[in-house]
Amino acid sequence: MDHLGHPSQNLPQQYSTLPEGHVQRGEQNPGGASSGPSFGDYSRDNAPSHTGYPSSFGYQNGIYGSNAPANPSYSPNYGHQGGNSTSQNMENDTRVYELIVCQQPLHARMCGFGEKDRRPIDPPPIIQLIVKDQQGRIDMGVLQNPFFVLHVTLWSEDGKEERNIISNPPKCTRVLMGSLVSSPNILKNPEGEQGCYFCFPDLSIRTEGRYCLKFSLMKLGGDDCLSEAKSDIIAQTFSDPFTVYSAKKFPGMTESTELSKAFARQGLKIPIRNDVRPRKAGD
């Protein structure tokens, strides 16, 4: 399906998710820092999902780079199958950082170009961060660090082109709306297992089409807290593709998942729908 606008030129590289169940480690240079990936002729199925280059996103007021007038067995997936990626690239850090999409986006109703009729992606994406030491053991202590942040961007269905901006010179309009950065939450899943999760409950998309979401993990600290500082991306992953419908074609919101309900009971601010009523025309 054709999309409006043009992909952003900020990140010319093409990224993609790893095949399900596959874990890829970052390669280390002699100095300890991860080397940047070589992209060549990678396809979506085998492209690297990590990078050692400095992030192009500058952290400002909770939004990165916005110029617009912003162990699979450790935790089960809920709903659709989750993507995952692994990276190991911070200098002198031997730990491995893994992102797992526990709750995949299914669909959304386009919100158009107004500011009042915001319709969130359903269900809200939930991503788990797992950190392992050199022996492959889960390192829960690191997950208590409050300086992890997860940033989300909008990409084409195949994960090859960024779709964050619609360009209509001299104006540019953001396509992905809402809180694009999530902080970590230490929560228990429905099985009672504790983990570190990031949730995006209020993402909306202006235009219909097929998309996927790209999640980039960064760690702030020290001088990185300055507004002009750059942060390294230490892990990345893509969601499964999903559909954004026009108002007439949207099939309606689904009932909240058990994962969403479990997190809401623990105080996470996430919308919960216990009853799904038949959709009326024009809703």
C-alpha positions in Angstrom: 0.0 0.0 0.0 1.3 3.4 -0.9 2.1 5.7 2.0 2.0 9.4 2.2 5.1 11.5 2.6 8.7 10.5 2.5 10.9 8.5 4.9 13.1 10.5 7.2 16.7 11.1 6.0 18.1 11.1 9.5 18.8 7.3 9.5 19.7 6.1 6.1 20.5 2.6 7.3 17.9 -0.1 7.1 17.2 -2.2 10.2 15.0 -5.2 10.7 13.9 -7.7 13.4 15.6 -11.0 14.0 13.9 -14.3 13.1 11.8 -15.5 16.0 13.8 -17.2 18.7 17.2 -16.1 17.3 19.5 -14.2 19.5 22.4 -12.1 18.0 25.2 -10.7 20.1 27.1 -7.6 19.3 30.7 -8.0 18.2 33.4 -6.4 20.3 36.4 -4.4 19.1 39.7 -4.8 21.0 38.9 -1.6 22.9 35.7 -3.2 24.3 33.2 -1.1 22.4 30.9 -2.7 19.9 31.5 -2.1 16.2 28.9 -0.5 14.1 26.9 -2.9 11.9 27.6 -3.5 8.2 24.4 -3.3 6.3 25.3 -4.5 2.8 22.4 -6.5 1.3 20.6 -7.5 4.5 16.9 -8.3 4.2 14.3 -7.9 6.9 14.9 -11.5 8.0 18.6 -11.3 8.7 19.4 -7.7 9.3 21.2 -6.9 12.5 19.0 -5.5 15.3 21.7 -3.7 17.2 24.1 -0.9 16.6 27.1 0.7 18.2 26.8 4.1 16.5 25.8 7.1 18.5 22.1 7.8 18.5 20.8 10.5 16.2 18.1 11.3 18.7 18.9 14.2 21.1 16.9 13.9 24.3 14.8 17.0 24.7 11.7 17.3 26.8 10.9 13.6 26.6 11.0 13.5 22.8 14.0 12.4 20.7 14.9 14.3 17.6 11.5 15.7 16.8 11.7 18.6 14.4 8.0 18.7 13.5 5.8 21.7 14.5 8.8 14.8 19.3 15.5 -15.4 27.4 12.2 -16.1 25.6 11.4 -18.7 28.3 11.8 -16.2 31.0 8.6 -14.4 30.1 5.8 -15.6 27.8 4.4 -13.6 25.0 0.8 -12.4 25.2 -1.4 -12.2 22.1 0.8 -12.3 19.0 4.3 -13.7 18.9 6.9 -11.2 20.1 10.0 -10.0 18.3 13.3 -9.8 20.2 16.8 -8.4 19.7 20.0 -8.6 21.6 22.9 -6.2 21.9 26.1 -5.9 23.7 27.9 -2.7 23.0 28.5 -0.2 25.9 32.2 0.3 26.6 33.4 -1.9 29.6 30.0 -3.4 29.9 30.0 -7.2 29.4 26.2 -7.6 29.9 23.8 -8.5 27.1 20.7 -6.4 26.6 17.6 -8.1 25.1 14.3 -6.6 24.0 11.2 -8.8 23.7 7.9 -7.5 22.4 5.5 -9.3 24.9 2.4 -7.6 23.6 2.2 -6.8 19.9 0.1 -4.0 18.3 -2.8 -5.5 16.4 -4.5 -2.5 14.8 -5.6 1.1 15.2 -8.0 3.7 13.9 -6.4 6.6 12.1 -6.7 9.8 14.0 -6.3 12.2 11.0 -4.7 15.6 11.3 -6.8 17.0 14.1 -5.6 17.1 17.7 -8.8 16.1 19.5 -9.8 12.7 18.1 -6.8 10.6 19.2 -7.3 6.8 18.9 -4.6 4.6 20.5 -3.0 1.6 19.0 -4.8 -1.6 20.2 -3.5 -3.3 22.3 -0.8 -1.0 23.7 2.7 -2.3 22.9 4.5 -3.8 25.9 8.3 -4.5 25.6 10.3 -6.4 28.2 14.0 -5.7 28.8 16.2 -8.7 29.9 19.8 -8.2 30.9 22.2 -11.2 31.1 25.7 -11.5 32.5 28.6 -13.2 30.7 27.3 -16.6 32.0 23.9 -16.0 30.5 22.2 -15.5 33.9 19.4 -12.9 34.3 20.8 -9.8 36.0 17.9 -8.3 37.9 20.0 -5.8 39.7 20.7 -3.8 36.5 17.0 -3.5 35.8 16.6 -1.3 38.8 18.5 1.4 37.0 16.0 4.3 36.3 18.0 5.7 33.4 16.9 3.2 30.8 14.6 4.7 28.2 12.9 3.1 25.3 12.1 5.2 22.2 9.6 4.2 19.5 9.4 5.2 15.9 7.1 4.4 13.0 8.3 2.3 10.0 6.9 0.7 6.9 5.5 -2.8 7.0 8.8 -4.3 5.9 10.9 -2.3 8.3 12.9 -0.6 5.6 11.6 2.9 5.5 10.9 5.3 8.4 7.3 6.8 8.4 7.5 9.3 11.2 7.1 12.4 9.1 4.8 13.5 6.3 6.7 16.2 4.4 4.7 18.9 2.6 7.2 21.7 2.2 7.6 24.1 3.9 5.7 22.1 6.6 6.4 18.7 8.2 3.8 16.8 10.2 4.4 13.9 12.6 2.5 10.7 11.8 3.1 8.9 15.1 1.5 10.8 17.9 1.6 10.4 21.7 4.4 9.7 24.2 7.2 8.3 22.2 9.5 7.6 25.1 8.8 5.1 27.9 10.5 4.7 31.3 11.1 1.2 32.9 8.6 -0.4 35.2 9.4 -3.3 37.5 6.2 -5.4 37.4 5.0 -9.0 37.7 3.3 -10.8 34.8 0.2 -12.9 35.2 2.5 -15.9 36.1 3.9 -13.9 39.0 7.4 -13.5 37.4 9.0 -10.1 38.0 10.6 -8.2 35.1 11.4 -4.9 33.6 8.7 -3.6 31.1 8.1 -0.6 29.0 4.6 0.3 27.9 3.2 2.7 25.2 -0.5 3.2 26.0 -1.2 6.3 24.1 0.3 6.0 20.6 -1.8 7.2 17.7 -1.2 7.2 14.0 -2.6 9.9 11.6 -2.8 8.0 8.4 -4.1 4.5 7.4 -1.9 1.8 6.1 0.4 -1.0 7.1 3.2 -0.2 9.6 5.5 -1.6 12.2 7.1 0.0 15.3 10.8 0.2 16.0 11.9 0.2 19.6 15.3 1.6 20.5 16.8 1.2 24.0 19.1 3.8 25.4 20.7 4.5 28.8 21.0 8.0 30.1 23.4 9.0 32.9 25.9 11.7 33.8 26.5 14.2 31.0 23.8 12.4 28.9 21.2 14.2 30.9 22.1 17.5 29.2 19.6 18.6 26.6 22.2 18.5 23.8 23.7 15.2 24.7 23.6 12.1 22.5 22.9 8.6 23.9 24.1 5.2 22.5 21.5 2.8 21.3 22.2 -0.4 23.1 19.4 -2.6 21.7 16.7 -2.4 19.1 13.8 -4.5 17.9 10.7 -4.3 15.6 7.1 -5.1 16.3 5.0 -7.3 14.0 3.3 -5.4 11.2 -0.2 -4.1 12.0 -3.0 -2.2 10.2 -4.2 1.3 10.7 -7.8 1.6 9.4 -10.0 4.5 8.3 -12.9 5.3 10.5 -15.4 3.4 8.4 -13.3 0.2 8.2 -12.0 0.0 11.7 -13.3 -3.2 13.3 -13.3 -1.8 16.9 -11.2 -2.1 20.0 -10.4 -5.5 21.5 -10.8 -6.6 25.2 -7.8 -5.8 27.3 -5.3 -8.7 27.6 -4.4 -10.5 30.8 -1.0 -8.8 30.7 -2.5 -5.3 30.5 -4.9 -6.1 33.4 -2.1 -7.5 35.5 0.0 -4.4 35.1 -3.0 -2.1 35.7 -3.6 -3.9 39.0 0.0 -3.0 40.0 -0.5 0.7 39.3 0.6 1.1 35.7 -1.5 3.7 33.9 -2.9 1.7 31.0 -6.5 1.8 29.7 -8.5 -1.4 30.5 -11.6 -2.6 28.6 -13.4 -5.5 30.3 -16.4 -5.5 28.0 -16.3 -5.0 24.2 -19.5 -3.6 22.9 -20.5 -4.1 19.2 -19.2 -1.2 17.2 -21.8 1.3 15.9 -21.5 3.1 12.6 -19.5 6.3 13.0 -17.8 5.2 16.3 
